[in-house]
Amino acid sequence: MSLWVILLALGEGSFSCISLFVEHLIGRLLLLAWLFSLYYHLCNGIRHLAWDLGYGYAIGVVYRSGFVVVVTALGLTLATAFWAQ
Amino acid sequence: MTMESTEAKHSGVVHWRWQRLSGVLLLPVALLLVFELAGILGADYSIASAWAGKPLSKLLLLAGFPLLYLHGALGVQVVIEDYVGEPASTRLIKGARVLAATAAIVSVLAVFFAGG
């Protein structure tokens, strides 16, 4: 994202090389993997904030919230990917 | 008790606090940035420039980059502390902070020049 803004600031010639990455299948797959990582980290961060506040420590809840985090992150990734098409 | 151990104890609380604060602030900022950028995926220079020129975009980027690199440096520090031994870890953490600060400053400067 830093690179995107820096190349944008540098001008049209520099920015055009971004499209090589974004239009390529491997670039798209890397973006998708990055997106899932971000959503997973974000959802698990919320889980940690709940723990900081003292909620969700029962062992059953810990397992369930872990599952919910992965499924939510997957859902958000797919939703964003389809929306961005 | 030496001064270093007092500082070490104190810096743990400071680290914890900044990590939570930057994390909570990044929740809306990161989500909005992802949605905004997903909306202009594959944009050419003129579309991207127009996007970067919007006040909301500037706000998200100017808030997002410092928060992102702060949160990142704090996280990398934890990884280094957990996996690297004592003498090397101090220098590595300092190096990570310098890298993160440089990236944050360059990114913020670029935001001012992007999108006019």
Backbone of each chain as ProteinMPNN parsed JSONL, in Angstrom:
{"seq_chain_A": "MSLWVILLALGEGSFSCISLFVEHLIGRLLLLAWLFSLYYHLCNGIRHLAWDLGYGYAIGVVYRSGFVVVVTALGLTLATAFWAQ", "coords_chain_A": {"N_chain_A": [[0.829, -1.202, 0.0], [1.981, 1.187, 0.786], [3.855, 1.352, -1.272], [2.151, 1.616, -3.428], [1.02, 4.181, -3.005], [3.367, 5.706, -3.043], [4.34, 5.276, -5.65], [2.218, 6.377, -6.985], [2.493, 9.027, -6.237], [4.853, 9.601, -7.515], [4.212, 9.758, -10.159], [2.627, 9.275, -13.45], [4.095, 7.482, -15.142], [5.605, 5.905, -13.358], [3.548, 4.814, -11.878], [2.221, 3.113, -13.589], [3.408, 0.616, -13.578], [2.282, -0.736, -11.523], [-0.026, -1.888, -12.478], [0.864, -4.097, -13.854], [1.322, -5.905, -11.828], [-1.199, -6.051, -10.533], [-2.919, -6.878, -12.574], [-1.983, -9.348, -13.215], [-2.31, -12.904, -12.787], [-0.945, -14.156, -10.65], [-0.35, -11.946, -9.085], [-2.929, -11.175, -8.376], [-3.678, -13.425, -6.853], [-1.848, -13.205, -4.753], [-2.74, -10.814, -3.63], [-5.224, -11.666, -2.756], [-4.479, -13.56, -0.83], [-3.157, -11.865, 0.925], [-5.312, -10.297, 1.695], [-6.947, -12.149, 3.049], [-5.213, -12.764, 5.17], [-5.111, -10.278, 6.456], [-7.836, -9.904, 7.223], [-8.155, -12.136, 8.868], [-6.297, -11.564, 10.904], [-7.429, -9.21, 11.855], [-9.967, -10.086, 12.798], [-9.15, -11.958, 14.718], [-7.853, -10.199, 16.354], [-9.967, -8.761, 17.454], [-11.018, -10.841, 18.936], [-8.969, -11.142, 20.787], [-9.18, -8.677, 22.072], [-11.61, -9.006, 23.345], [-10.879, -10.99, 25.157], [-9.064, -9.447, 26.635], [-10.868, -7.86, 27.969], [-11.947, -9.655, 29.609], [-13.753, -11.538, 28.737], [-15.02, -14.657, 27.353], [-13.466, -16.878, 28.181], [-14.084, -19.5, 28.837], [-13.439, -22.899, 28.034], [-14.847, -24.115, 25.944], [-15.919, -21.908, 24.625], [-13.614, -20.644, 23.761], [-12.651, -22.427, 21.792], [-14.838, -22.275, 20.029], [-14.912, -19.516, 19.316], [-12.506, -19.326, 17.983], [-13.01, -20.858, 15.713], [-15.114, -19.356, 14.614], [-13.717, -17.012, 13.97], [-12.005, -17.819, 11.848], [-13.894, -18.641, 9.9], [-15.373, -16.248, 9.563], [-13.343, -14.548, 8.595], [-12.746, -15.833, 6.179], [-15.235, -15.53, 4.879], [-15.435, -12.707, 4.712], [-13.234, -12.227, 3.073], [-13.961, -13.528, 0.648], [-16.319, -12.101, 0.089], [-15.324, -9.483, -0.268], [-13.625, -9.933, -2.44], [-15.427, -10.681, -4.476], [-16.957, -8.388, -4.579], [-15.105, -6.567, -5.472], [-14.735, -7.201, -8.087]], "CA_chain_A": [[0.0, 0.0, 0.0], [2.946, 2.294, 0.757], [4.42, 1.391, -2.615], [1.08, 2.113, -4.301], [0.923, 5.633, -2.837], [4.633, 6.317, -3.448], [4.373, 5.265, -7.112], [1.197, 7.341, -7.414], [3.064, 10.359, -6.029], [5.955, 9.783, -8.447], [3.676, 10.116, -11.463], [1.939, 8.286, -14.268], [5.014, 6.467, -15.634], [5.932, 4.984, -12.269], [2.344, 4.14, -11.383], [1.715, 2.121, -14.546], [3.956, -0.728, -13.317], [1.378, -1.375, -10.555], [-1.018, -2.685, -13.203], [1.499, -5.38, -14.181], [1.108, -6.76, -10.666], [-2.63, -6.218, -10.226], [-3.609, -7.585, -13.655], [-1.445, -10.697, -13.331], [-2.996, -13.905, -11.949], [-0.18, -14.35, -9.407], [-0.557, -10.73, -8.297], [-4.281, -11.274, -7.816], [-3.671, -14.456, -5.807], [-1.122, -12.645, -3.611], [-3.654, -9.845, -3.014], [-6.263, -12.447, -2.065], [-3.841, -14.13, 0.363], [-2.932, -10.738, 1.832], [-6.625, -9.887, 2.199], [-7.365, -13.126, 4.06], [-4.344, -12.574, 6.342], [-5.552, -9.054, 7.134], [-9.132, -10.148, 7.858], [-7.935, -13.089, 9.959], [-5.622, -10.821, 11.957], [-8.402, -8.248, 12.387], [-10.972, -10.831, 13.572], [-8.49, -12.514, 15.899], [-7.569, -9.049, 17.212], [-11.21, -8.509, 18.199], [-11.087, -11.946, 19.901], [-8.025, -10.815, 21.862], [-9.722, -7.544, 22.829], [-12.633, -9.585, 24.228], [-10.145, -11.642, 26.252], [-8.537, -8.378, 27.487], [-11.976, -7.362, 28.789], [-12.321, -10.726, 30.531], [-14.824, -12.392, 28.192], [-14.733, -15.763, 26.441], [-12.38, -17.741, 28.651], [-14.504, -20.905, 28.964], [-12.69, -23.629, 27.004], [-15.723, -24.312, 24.789], [-16.043, -20.622, 23.931], [-12.325, -20.393, 23.108], [-12.659, -23.219, 20.554], [-15.862, -21.779, 19.114], [-14.538, -18.212, 18.776], [-11.431, -19.58, 17.029], [-13.67, -21.309, 14.491], [-15.853, -18.205, 14.073], [-12.735, -16.081, 13.4], [-11.552, -18.329, 10.547], [-15.018, -18.607, 8.962], [-15.669, -14.843, 9.271], [-12.273, -14.022, 7.752], [-12.964, -16.411, 4.843], [-16.422, -14.888, 4.322], [-15.103, -11.319, 4.369], [-12.315, -12.278, 1.94], [-14.731, -13.845, -0.557], [-17.236, -10.984, -0.167], [-14.543, -8.374, -0.821], [-13.115, -10.329, -3.753], [-16.516, -10.61, -5.451], [-17.373, -6.993, -4.681], [-14.076, -5.808, -6.182], [-14.673, -7.602, -9.5]], "C_chain_A": [[0.87, 1.262, 0.0], [3.475, 2.48, -0.651], [3.415, 1.994, -3.599], [1.01, 3.636, -4.238], [2.193, 6.328, -3.31], [4.72, 6.383, -4.979], [3.355, 6.249, -7.689], [1.739, 8.759, -7.31], [4.147, 10.654, -7.051], [5.469, 10.107, -9.861], [3.193, 8.94, -12.282], [2.856, 7.15, -14.725], [5.34, 5.422, -14.576], [4.723, 4.158, -11.869], [1.913, 2.997, -12.299], [2.251, 0.715, -14.262], [3.148, -1.474, -12.254], [0.423, -2.324, -11.287], [-0.454, -4.038, -13.619], [1.236, -6.383, -13.068], [-0.364, -7.084, -10.489], [-3.345, -7.035, -11.299], [-3.14, -9.033, -13.797], [-2.141, -11.64, -12.362], [-2.282, -14.085, -10.608], [-0.34, -13.143, -8.482], [-1.906, -10.749, -7.606], [-4.335, -12.273, -6.663], [-2.954, -13.956, -4.551], [-1.993, -11.632, -2.866], [-4.724, -10.559, -2.188], [-5.708, -13.03, -0.768], [-3.595, -13.042, 1.412], [-4.238, -10.32, 2.495], [-7.11, -10.838, 3.288], [-6.531, -12.957, 5.335], [-4.8, -11.366, 7.163], [-6.853, -9.289, 7.89], [-8.983, -11.115, 9.036], [-7.319, -12.383, 11.164], [-6.592, -9.866, 12.659], [-9.433, -8.947, 13.274], [-10.357, -11.413, 14.844], [-8.111, -11.406, 16.88], [-8.777, -8.706, 18.068], [-11.373, -9.576, 19.282], [-10.168, -11.659, 21.094], [-8.523, -9.655, 22.715], [-10.802, -8.03, 23.791], [-11.965, -10.271, 25.422], [-9.585, -10.595, 27.215], [-9.599, -7.865, 28.437], [-12.515, -8.451, 29.71], [-13.416, -11.653, 30.026], [-14.266, -13.577, 27.406], [-13.637, -16.708, 26.879], [-12.779, -19.204, 28.838], [-13.938, -21.679, 27.777], [-13.54, -23.865, 25.751], [-15.83, -23.058, 23.948], [-14.757, -20.295, 23.178], [-12.258, -21.144, 21.776], [-13.629, -22.636, 19.538], [-15.466, -20.44, 18.492], [-13.396, -18.356, 17.771], [-11.981, -19.997, 15.678], [-14.387, -20.15, 13.801], [-14.904, -17.227, 13.381], [-12.307, -16.533, 12.008], [-12.671, -18.225, 9.51], [-15.358, -17.167, 8.566], [-14.628, -14.248, 8.335], [-12.413, -14.536, 6.317], [-14.129, -15.727, 4.141], [-16.13, -13.472, 3.861], [-14.187, -11.274, 3.154], [-13.074, -12.515, 0.64], [-15.644, -12.682, -0.92], [-16.494, -9.813, -0.812], [-14.073, -8.686, -2.236], [-14.209, -10.217, -4.822], [-16.961, -9.172, -5.675], [-16.396, -6.191, -5.536], [-14.043, -6.133, -7.668], [-15.202, -6.547, -10.448]], "O_chain_A": [[0.568, 2.253, -0.666], [3.541, 3.596, -1.166], [3.776, 2.774, -4.48], [0.949, 4.306, -5.269], [2.129, 7.404, -3.904], [5.118, 7.403, -5.541], [3.585, 6.87, -8.727], [1.485, 9.594, -8.177], [4.352, 11.809, -7.425], [6.216, 10.661, -10.667], [3.32, 7.781, -11.887], [2.456, 5.986, -14.703], [5.353, 4.221, -14.848], [4.836, 2.972, -11.56], [1.31, 2.025, -11.842], [1.629, -0.273, -14.654], [3.297, -2.685, -12.09], [0.102, -3.407, -10.797], [-1.195, -5.016, -13.727], [0.964, -7.556, -13.322], [-0.738, -8.244, -10.316], [-4.263, -7.795, -10.993], [-3.815, -9.849, -14.423], [-2.518, -11.244, -11.259], [-2.924, -14.159, -9.56], [-0.45, -13.287, -7.264], [-2.034, -10.398, -6.433], [-4.954, -12.013, -5.631], [-3.38, -14.235, -3.43], [-1.994, -11.589, -1.636], [-5.082, -10.132, -1.091], [-6.375, -13.004, 0.267], [-3.789, -13.252, 2.609], [-4.278, -10.027, 3.69], [-7.62, -10.402, 4.32], [-7.067, -13.001, 6.443], [-4.868, -11.419, 8.39], [-6.97, -8.921, 9.06], [-9.613, -10.931, 10.078], [-7.756, -12.573, 12.299], [-6.58, -9.732, 13.882], [-9.743, -8.471, 14.366], [-10.964, -11.368, 15.914], [-8.053, -11.635, 18.088], [-8.644, -8.398, 19.252], [-11.803, -9.279, 20.397], [-10.529, -11.897, 22.246], [-8.322, -9.639, 23.929], [-10.907, -7.536, 24.913], [-12.428, -10.147, 26.556], [-9.606, -10.782, 28.432], [-9.299, -7.48, 29.567], [-13.428, -8.208, 30.499], [-13.949, -12.461, 30.785], [-13.166, -13.502, 26.859], [-12.946, -17.285, 26.04], [-11.909, -20.064, 28.984], [-13.95, -21.187, 26.649], [-13.027, -23.823, 24.633], [-15.831, -23.119, 22.718], [-14.801, -19.734, 22.083], [-11.861, -20.579, 20.758], [-13.313, -22.512, 18.355], [-15.653, -20.234, 17.293], [-13.322, -17.592, 16.808], [-11.497, -19.562, 14.633], [-14.292, -19.974, 12.586], [-15.236, -16.674, 12.333], [-12.251, -15.72, 11.084], [-12.443, -17.781, 8.385], [-15.601, -16.884, 7.393], [-14.969, -13.531, 7.394], [-12.226, -13.785, 5.36], [-14.039, -15.382, 2.963], [-16.519, -13.074, 2.763], [-14.329, -10.399, 2.299], [-12.871, -11.807, -0.346], [-15.744, -12.31, -2.089], [-16.973, -9.223, -1.78], [-14.111, -7.83, -3.119], [-13.965, -9.728, -5.925], [-17.296, -8.777, -6.792], [-16.791, -5.258, -6.235], [-13.396, -5.423, -8.439], [-15.208, -6.754, -11.661]]}, "seq_chain_B": "MTMESTEAKHSGVVHWRWQRLSGVLLLPVALLLVFELAGILGADYSIASAWAGKPLSKLLLLAGFPLLYLHGALGVQVVIEDYVGEPASTRLIKGARVLAATAAIVSVLAVFFAGG", "coords_chain_B": {"N_chain_B": [[17.721, -3.279, 42.495], [18.257, -2.68, 39.112], [18.432, 0.154, 36.827], [17.714, -0.559, 34.272], [16.024, -2.794, 34.552], [13.808, -1.653, 35.755], [12.978, 0.079, 33.768], [12.404, -1.827, 31.813], [10.209, -3.144, 32.907], [8.345, -1.07, 32.978], [8.194, -0.428, 30.229], [6.842, -2.569, 29.238], [4.149, -2.234, 29.941], [3.644, 0.132, 28.568], [4.035, -0.735, 25.925], [1.958, -2.631, 25.688], [-0.309, -1.006, 25.985], [-0.105, 0.826, 23.771], [-0.194, -1.022, 21.719], [-2.824, -2.067, 21.923], [-4.311, 0.331, 21.608], [-3.495, 1.288, 19.028], [-4.384, -0.902, 17.59], [-7.202, -0.934, 17.996], [-7.883, 1.543, 16.855], [-7.114, 1.027, 14.273], [-9.019, -0.76, 13.415], [-11.516, 0.469, 12.252], [-10.177, 2.158, 10.377], [-8.495, 0.496, 8.768], [-10.4, -1.274, 7.715], [-12.094, 0.477, 6.235], [-10.197, 1.476, 4.42], [-9.545, -0.856, 2.987], [-12.044, -1.461, 1.813], [-12.447, 0.864, 0.269], [-10.182, 0.775, -1.45], [-10.595, -1.681, -2.68], [-12.728, -1.008, -4.197], [-11.638, 0.448, -6.269], [-10.013, -1.298, -7.619], [-7.389, -2.18, -9.793], [-7.325, 0.291, -10.954], [-6.525, 2.975, -13.241], [-3.982, 5.56, -13.676], [-5.307, 8.093, -13.599], [-7.776, 7.618, -12.344], [-6.889, 6.588, -9.902], [-5.46, 8.795, -8.932], [-7.526, 10.643, -8.656], [-8.957, 9.385, -6.669], [-7.074, 9.463, -4.541], [-7.047, 12.13, -4.107], [-9.35, 12.787, -2.772], [-10.848, 14.022, 0.268], [-11.578, 12.095, 2.269], [-10.003, 9.89, 1.55], [-7.42, 10.948, 1.911], [-7.486, 11.424, 4.667], [-7.849, 8.795, 5.675], [-5.487, 7.57, 4.745], [-3.465, 9.179, 5.872], [-3.939, 8.832, 8.584], [-3.853, 6.111, 8.664], [-1.258, 5.092, 7.785], [0.8, 5.881, 9.804], [-0.373, 4.576, 12.058], [-0.484, 1.944, 11.15], [2.272, 1.286, 10.759], [3.231, 1.696, 13.319], [1.749, -0.2, 14.81], [2.664, -2.438, 13.469], [5.463, -2.383, 14.032], [5.402, -2.741, 16.794], [4.313, -5.29, 16.92], [6.247, -6.815, 15.543], [8.304, -6.478, 17.329], [7.44, -8.08, 19.474], [7.594, -10.614, 18.317], [10.374, -10.76, 17.847], [11.327, -10.584, 20.492], [10.29, -12.953, 21.472], [11.59, -14.935, 19.982], [14.306, -14.362, 19.549], [17.466, -14.192, 21.144], [18.88, -12.351, 24.017], [21.209, -10.326, 23.611], [21.248, -9.733, 20.817], [18.59, -9.165, 20.237], [17.848, -6.606, 21.141], [19.145, -4.833, 19.386], [18.017, -5.635, 16.974], [15.318, -4.971, 17.379], [15.507, -2.208, 17.572], [16.394, -1.689, 14.966], [14.146, -2.551, 13.521], [12.302, -0.65, 14.358], [13.407, 1.711, 13.307], [13.22, 1.163, 10.564], [10.4, 0.926, 10.298], [9.579, 3.49, 11.087], [10.798, 5.062, 9.112], [9.5, 4.084, 6.803], [6.894, 4.868, 7.426], [7.116, 7.675, 7.47], [7.98, 8.266, 4.833], [5.764, 7.26, 3.438], [3.667, 8.91, 4.378], [4.56, 11.385, 3.436], [4.376, 10.853, 0.727], [1.633, 10.711, 0.428], [0.867, 13.379, 0.517], [1.845, 14.284, -1.899], [0.567, 12.715, -3.739], [-2.273, 12.592, -5.834], [-2.639, 15.306, -5.911]], "CA_chain_B": [[17.106, -3.278, 41.159], [18.934, -1.745, 38.215], [17.523, 1.028, 36.103], [17.21, -1.25, 33.09], [14.889, -3.669, 34.854], [12.652, -0.785, 35.992], [12.532, 0.507, 32.442], [11.837, -2.969, 31.109], [8.876, -3.37, 33.461], [7.497, 0.032, 32.541], [7.983, -0.444, 28.786], [5.87, -3.615, 28.941], [2.811, -1.626, 30.026], [3.54, 1.087, 27.459], [3.878, -1.53, 24.712], [0.609, -3.231, 25.716], [-1.282, 0.069, 25.788], [-0.013, 1.31, 22.386], [-0.631, -2.093, 20.826], [-4.311, -2.083, 21.926], [-4.818, 1.592, 21.066], [-3.32, 1.317, 17.575], [-5.228, -1.96, 17.035], [-8.608, -0.503, 17.993], [-8.016, 2.619, 15.866], [-6.941, 0.456, 12.932], [-10.214, -1.511, 13.005], [-12.266, 1.186, 11.212], [-9.317, 2.728, 9.335], [-8.067, -0.56, 7.847], [-11.575, -1.788, 6.997], [-12.505, 1.472, 5.241], [-9.177, 1.52, 3.367], [-9.691, -2.047, 2.149], [-13.255, -1.311, 0.995], [-12.204, 1.934, -0.692], [-9.211, 0.338, -2.457], [-11.215, -2.758, -3.451], [-13.641, -0.347, -5.136], [-10.906, 0.972, -7.433], [-9.004, -2.299, -7.979], [-6.968, -2.114, -11.186], [-7.533, 1.642, -11.47], [-5.394, 3.605, -13.92], [-3.4, 6.686, -12.947], [-6.232, 9.209, -13.377], [-8.755, 7.206, -11.332], [-6.184, 6.482, -8.62], [-5.159, 10.15, -8.488], [-8.78, 11.245, -8.207], [-9.264, 8.776, -5.366], [-6.123, 9.948, -3.534], [-7.3, 13.547, -3.877], [-10.537, 12.963, -1.921], [-10.521, 14.243, 1.686], [-11.687, 10.845, 3.04], [-8.825, 9.082, 1.241], [-6.264, 11.565, 2.584], [-7.641, 11.181, 6.108], [-7.597, 7.368, 5.94], [-4.073, 7.255, 4.501], [-2.611, 9.9, 6.835], [-4.112, 8.175, 9.883], [-3.563, 4.686, 8.521], [0.163, 4.721, 7.684], [1.478, 5.87, 11.111], [-0.961, 3.531, 12.905], [-0.084, 0.651, 10.596], [3.681, 1.003, 11.017], [3.386, 1.589, 14.775], [1.206, -1.506, 15.17], [3.574, -3.423, 12.89], [6.727, -2.396, 14.776], [5.114, -3.335, 18.111], [4.119, -6.719, 16.7], [7.553, -7.401, 15.201], [9.065, -6.49, 18.588], [7.017, -9.26, 20.244], [8.153, -11.795, 17.647], [11.82, -10.764, 18.12], [11.515, -10.899, 21.913], [9.947, -14.356, 21.697], [12.398, -15.907, 19.244], [15.724, -14.005, 19.469], [18.085, -14.023, 22.451], [18.992, -11.017, 24.58], [21.995, -9.208, 23.068], [20.891, -9.406, 19.433], [17.199, -8.733, 20.113], [17.753, -5.153, 21.347], [19.538, -4.153, 18.151], [17.02, -5.962, 15.947], [14.1, -4.185, 17.654], [15.815, -0.824, 17.168], [16.402, -1.677, 13.509], [12.761, -2.657, 13.058], [11.652, 0.642, 14.619], [13.923, 2.685, 12.341], [12.607, 0.813, 9.275], [8.976, 1.248, 10.336], [9.432, 4.948, 11.135], [11.155, 5.571, 7.788], [8.415, 3.742, 5.879], [5.729, 5.686, 7.766], [7.37, 9.062, 7.065], [7.981, 8.323, 3.362], [4.392, 7.038, 2.984], [2.885, 10.114, 4.68], [4.997, 12.406, 2.487], [3.845, 10.5, -0.596], [0.194, 11.019, 0.422], [0.723, 14.801, 0.201], [2.169, 14.524, -3.306], [-0.341, 11.947, -4.588], [-3.627, 13.104, -6.004], [-2.621, 16.76, -5.995]], "C_chain_B": [[17.806, -2.247, 40.267], [17.911, -0.911, 37.46], [16.898, 0.301, 34.912], [15.979, -2.1, 33.404], [13.634, -2.856, 35.154], [12.067, -0.346, 34.649], [11.833, -0.622, 31.7], [10.411, -3.235, 31.599], [7.899, -2.329, 32.929], [7.165, -0.089, 31.059], [7.002, -1.546, 28.384], [4.456, -3.067, 28.932], [2.589, -0.681, 28.856], [3.29, 0.343, 26.163], [2.452, -2.057, 24.608], [-0.433, -2.18, 25.354], [-1.291, 0.548, 24.338], [-0.478, 0.251, 21.399], [-2.153, -2.143, 20.753], [-4.859, -0.839, 21.251], [-4.702, 1.623, 19.54], [-4.203, 0.254, 16.914], [-6.682, -1.531, 16.928], [-8.823, 0.59, 16.949], [-7.917, 2.079, 14.444], [-8.172, -0.329, 12.47], [-11.02, -0.743, 11.958], [-11.389, 1.666, 10.067], [-8.936, 1.672, 8.298], [-9.242, -1.087, 7.036], [-12.003, -0.821, 5.894], [-11.504, 1.545, 4.092], [-9.313, 0.335, 2.421], [-10.911, -1.915, 1.241], [-13.041, -0.279, -0.101], [-11.281, 1.451, -1.828], [-9.767, -0.809, -3.302], [-12.146, -2.163, -4.509], [-12.946, 0.189, -6.373], [-9.788, 0.018, -7.849], [-8.685, -2.227, -9.471], [-7.132, -0.739, -11.815], [-6.3, 2.16, -12.192], [-4.988, 4.862, -13.139], [-4.423, 7.777, -12.636], [-7.27, 8.868, -12.31], [-8.105, 7.158, -9.943], [-5.871, 7.86, -8.052], [-6.403, 10.837, -7.944], [-9.158, 10.696, -6.836], [-8.377, 9.365, -4.271], [-6.35, 11.425, -3.21], [-8.495, 13.806, -2.976], [-10.127, 13.163, -0.459], [-10.565, 12.959, 2.524], [-10.453, 9.97, 2.824], [-7.597, 9.613, 1.972], [-6.303, 11.27, 4.074], [-7.285, 9.733, 6.452], [-6.121, 7.032, 5.795], [-3.166, 7.912, 5.539], [-2.746, 9.329, 8.236], [-3.596, 6.743, 9.8], [-2.08, 4.342, 8.529], [0.892, 4.764, 9.035], [0.948, 4.769, 12.034], [-0.475, 2.155, 12.475], [1.361, 0.309, 10.955], [3.982, 0.952, 12.511], [2.951, 0.197, 15.235], [2.137, -2.622, 14.678], [4.875, -3.539, 13.669], [6.539, -3.043, 16.147], [4.968, -4.851, 17.986], [5.423, -7.435, 16.398], [8.421, -7.486, 16.457], [8.731, -7.739, 19.41], [7.625, -10.528, 19.648], [9.648, -11.904, 17.945], [12.083, -11.168, 19.573], [11.266, -12.383, 22.191], [10.946, -15.329, 21.092], [13.887, -15.588, 19.159], [16.259, -13.74, 20.882], [18.463, -12.594, 22.764], [19.917, -10.022, 23.879], [21.545, -8.78, 21.678], [19.51, -8.768, 19.343], [17.063, -7.217, 20.246], [18.065, -4.41, 20.057], [18.524, -4.404, 17.035], [15.757, -5.129, 16.118], [14.314, -2.734, 17.247], [15.788, -0.695, 15.65], [15.002, -1.708, 12.936], [12.039, -1.331, 13.238], [12.101, 1.694, 13.615], [13.284, 2.44, 10.97], [11.149, 1.245, 9.224], [8.764, 2.76, 10.307], [9.736, 5.564, 9.772], [10.021, 5.321, 6.792], [7.196, 4.615, 6.146], [5.909, 7.113, 7.264], [7.315, 9.198, 5.543], [6.55, 8.175, 2.826], [3.534, 8.282, 3.196], [3.246, 11.238, 3.72], [4.405, 12.146, 1.111], [2.364, 10.836, -0.691], [-0.019, 12.482, 0.028], [0.967, 15.078, -1.271], [1.228, 13.779, -4.261], [-1.702, 12.626, -4.669], [-3.738, 14.602, -5.967], [-3.283, 17.499, -4.836]], "O_chain_B": [[17.926, -1.079, 40.636], [16.716, -1.206, 37.446], [15.731, 0.505, 34.581], [15.018, -2.129, 32.634], [12.524, -3.295, 34.854], [10.857, -0.389, 34.423], [10.811, -0.416, 31.046], [9.517, -3.516, 30.801], [6.791, -2.647, 32.495], [6.02, 0.114, 30.655], [6.395, -1.475, 27.315], [3.659, -3.381, 28.047], [1.527, -0.669, 28.232], [2.428, 0.739, 25.379], [1.816, -1.94, 23.561], [-1.319, -2.419, 24.533], [-2.357, 0.666, 23.733], [-1.079, 0.568, 20.372], [-2.721, -2.247, 19.666], [-5.762, -0.926, 20.419], [-5.666, 1.937, 18.841], [-4.714, 0.468, 15.815], [-7.322, -1.736, 15.897], [-9.825, 0.574, 16.234], [-8.549, 2.599, 13.525], [-8.354, -0.542, 11.271], [-11.201, -1.257, 10.854], [-11.796, 1.597, 8.908], [-9.037, 1.914, 7.096], [-9.123, -1.323, 5.834], [-12.246, -1.234, 4.76], [-11.894, 1.661, 2.93], [-9.212, 0.489, 1.204], [-10.839, -2.215, 0.05], [-13.402, -0.504, -1.257], [-11.557, 1.682, -3.005], [-9.46, -0.913, -4.489], [-12.329, -2.739, -5.581], [-13.579, 0.368, -7.413], [-8.752, 0.444, -8.361], [-9.588, -2.214, -10.309], [-7.088, -0.595, -13.037], [-5.172, 1.84, -11.82], [-5.561, 5.183, -12.098], [-4.417, 8.333, -11.537], [-7.61, 9.706, -11.475], [-8.676, 7.616, -8.954], [-5.995, 8.084, -6.848], [-6.358, 11.518, -6.92], [-9.615, 11.429, -5.96], [-8.865, 9.725, -3.2], [-5.904, 11.915, -2.172], [-8.653, 14.914, -2.465], [-9.168, 12.546, 0.004], [-9.709, 12.747, 3.382], [-9.919, 9.384, 3.766], [-6.835, 8.854, 2.57], [-5.289, 10.913, 4.675], [-6.527, 9.471, 7.386], [-5.561, 6.303, 6.613], [-2.22, 7.294, 6.028], [-1.782, 9.335, 9.002], [-2.984, 6.231, 10.738], [-1.675, 3.397, 9.207], [1.546, 3.785, 9.395], [1.728, 4.102, 12.714], [-0.109, 1.316, 13.298], [1.652, -0.802, 11.398], [4.894, 0.24, 12.929], [3.679, -0.492, 15.949], [2.367, -3.612, 15.374], [5.346, -4.644, 13.94], [7.397, -3.794, 16.611], [5.442, -5.601, 18.84], [5.683, -8.52, 16.919], [9.179, -8.44, 16.633], [9.622, -8.378, 19.971], [8.106, -11.401, 20.37], [10.146, -12.986, 18.256], [12.955, -11.993, 19.847], [11.935, -12.992, 23.025], [11.138, -16.426, 21.617], [14.669, -16.443, 18.741], [15.576, -13.134, 21.708], [18.385, -11.719, 21.901], [19.453, -8.927, 23.56], [21.47, -7.585, 21.393], [19.273, -7.926, 18.478], [16.255, -6.605, 19.546], [17.354, -3.48, 19.674], [18.211, -3.507, 16.252], [15.19, -4.639, 15.142], [13.435, -2.104, 16.658], [15.241, 0.265, 15.106], [14.694, -0.989, 11.986], [11.254, -0.926, 12.38], [11.288, 2.478, 13.124], [12.861, 3.38, 10.297], [10.703, 1.849, 8.248], [7.887, 3.257, 9.6], [9.033, 6.469, 9.323], [9.629, 6.213, 6.039], [6.533, 5.058, 5.209], [4.985, 7.701, 6.703], [6.69, 10.119, 5.018], [6.162, 8.866, 1.884], [2.768, 8.67, 2.315], [2.372, 11.96, 3.241], [3.986, 13.07, 0.413], [1.881, 11.205, -1.761], [-0.959, 12.801, -0.7], [0.374, 15.995, -1.839], [1.097, 14.144, -5.429], [-2.205, 13.163, -3.682], [-4.85, 15.13, -5.989], [-3.313, 18.73, -4.826]]}, "name": "protein", "num_of_chains": 2, "seq": "MSLWVILLALGEGSFSCISLFVEHLIGRLLLLAWLFSLYYHLCNGIRHLAWDLGYGYAIGVVYRSGFVVVVTALGLTLATAFWAQMTMESTEAKHSGVVHWRWQRLSGVLLLPVALLLVFELAGILGADYSIASAWAGKPLSKLLLLAGFPLLYLHGALGVQVVIEDYVGEPASTRLIKGARVLAATAAIVSVLAVFFAGG"}
